[in-house]
């Protein structure tokens, strides 16, 4: 069964969409079958995958509101490496429509159930707010990957996000937990960044990824060319960092499966 990971942070500008797009591309480069779901009405993950959000026929709106089968909504990124559910301005309307919909929190989970075994990883790019779209993502997900900058206000935002995840686990998805915390836009020359990084490791231990995403010009440039950074400049430090993150996720997934198998054998 594929692993569903929501990429979320209620604070904007932390590299959430950059992580969603580049992690999807990096996982695809390791020959994993990947689906990226764009639930942010800005459609940046869609555009960053080389798809014109104004031209797509079906988006997350059709998936969640019209309840079209996922296979009718899924398209392929420009390079044909991973699959995509696109988003655009219509996704804002989906958020509003879902407020009055039957089983509104479970629309995405229900939509993914028939196809989850078709993929190794399904990544969901969430909006930077606790909307019905975010609730749907977390109701469908196995876990949440949290990108964050190492700065003071980000720590406060992380506390609020943890509370949100706990509440949603109690209310709609008991299996939901933290996949990991990813330090983004990291500058080791910044003393505050190093201090916050140490606080994260102290409080969250091995939930903090060893991989760190640096500030990188190529990472910033790639979206304007409609491509993940590994397609734009695979030799850049940004591309190498996301490939490293993909490797770390794969290793963690392997350990998790071994632990589950051992527990099942004992039970």
Steps between C-alpha positions, in 0.01 A plus 500: 500500500625848413590743774299825505695797636348846547753782469367774725581808701248765601774760451558602140835552328677204660572300185192279518420493129869491409528190716188338354612544139865413547436205729254358247756538220781356713293198601408445136872509416548202733244312286224529759146550374393843622180704505511869597169658602483879489239623749623860513272730296808698392589198285873548548575127518310461173698775327823376658432163336490672160120487468302815414241527774275710274484228234427187707158347448468321835641611834465425869156664473367221278661242726357634827175674407381319187652176634642399165709181519863583570616328180296753298660796679864388513738638238878477451764765566665653194797263519277193535670389820220520759123538511316813608161621619503866402362805678400852395258771610213252487651326801398799712140428405557137598595613849171690531287223348648242734372693802149381418584160348410160639801321656694817425818403691531165323459600134871471418548181702208339317634617162846354563388165636463332155843616377726507805652162412603637158767720659796475733452856626216752479599853602238765575594869479273672755392865512671714769184506711272266691231480232272213399760417237766456769261298714434272201872456445561402861197272509647313201865501606704249693725778623598866470834631376565848640739733313614793713759772515725512803375826646318601817151555356521168320534326837178661619325394180628146543340478845164606355535247217575217743184587694302495175637159403414358843144631479451361150642164607240487776213621282544356150815288455642299791806382303618856424840593637815697423701357212785740561614859534703641212728800547473718190678813367774414745806721534760351738667840532190629681536455877123511560446228239752278678341569840149420375631190323646373829170569680314299238735203541469521878119502497425274203805273482506273197183660361731774373644392165875484478467652153499880499375705203735796447427839357573448132460726197415208270217391731357850482538522121357160404126581550520785248609241243214267598730223618621330817858601573640158406372550145619860494846443650558152641854590612379783728518470879120532512450201269750291696330591828157382384647178360657449842163561665337244270763247602440574867124450461556170319729375776249601767223328308708183484558504877130561563399203284753275675365606840141439390593157362677407823205615710261301280719188531501530879124561512 
